[in-house]
């Protein structure tokens, strides 16, 4: 999701469902961290006031999950073409350089994106 929302505890987005379905059929994974590129919670009350979609705490949690994981799967869904997402993905890719051997990317086989 572009911005996490409070429904995330009640319902799952398509990208999360696809990831969990694949992992459910594998015996290689004991635990899964799902970490958003963006951390600000979107509510009708604060949507117009969100200036930054993430902060330094987002990166702290992201790097903690990465360092504790054997495999990192990038899955940023359909929003990947938006400029703010492109910029954020580039920032995260830079942070991932020391961990590049364990990074994989979820892509759509139809569009190769």
RANOR-V152413 format. One line per field, one symbol per residue. ss: DSSP state (h for helix, s for strand, l for the rest). phi: phi as a letter, one per 20 degrees, with the letter a starting at -180 (. if undefined). psi: psi as a letter, one per 30 degrees, with the letter a starting at -180 (. if undefined). A space follows every 50 residues. Layout:
ss->???
phi->???
psi->???
//
This chain:
ss->llllshhhhllllhhhhhhhhhhhlllllllllllllllllsllllhhhl lllllhhhhhhhhhhhhllllsssllhhhhhlhhhhhhhhhhhhhhhhhh hhsssllllllll
phi->.fcgcffgedbdeggfffffffffedeedebcddcefddffecgfdgfdf ecfbbffgfffffffffedecddebdmfefefgffgfffffffffegfdg fdeccfceffdmd
psi->kekllffffelkleeeeeeeeeffgkgfkflkkjkkekfkkklfegeffj ekflafeeeeeeeeeefgkekkjkigaffffkeeeeeeeeeeeeffefgf fgklkkljfefg.
//
